[in-house]
Amino acid sequence: MFHLKTQCNVIAFHRWDRGGPGDDVVVIASFSHQPQENCIVGCPAANRWILRFNSDWHGYNAFFDGLQSADLAALPGERDGFPCQGSSGVGPYSVLIDSQ
């Protein structure tokens, strides 16, 4: 785990095998009953991190909020021990998975 924001109950972590494009994954998880509109987390590399999974998507259940979550646009700027950072909305009690 590399990101812990206790005041809004959000964690993020980075998973990889060898690292680099096609291998790195950033997971953001919210354990809050409120949506997080602008959750900023560190990213291991710059450029676009594609949103592969959003557990708050309406397609899973019509009762989900469907908060607009998008790809992470990672820009230079140190955060959480990484050289880059990106921002995304995270729905209540949901998980986002992004990869390059």
Buried (B, 14 or more C-beta within 10 A) or exposed (E): EBBEBEEEBBBBBBEEEEEEEEEBBBBBBBEBEEBBEEBBBBBBBBBEBEBEBBBBBEEEEEEBBBBEBBBBBBEEBEBBEBBBBBBBBBBBBBBBBBBB
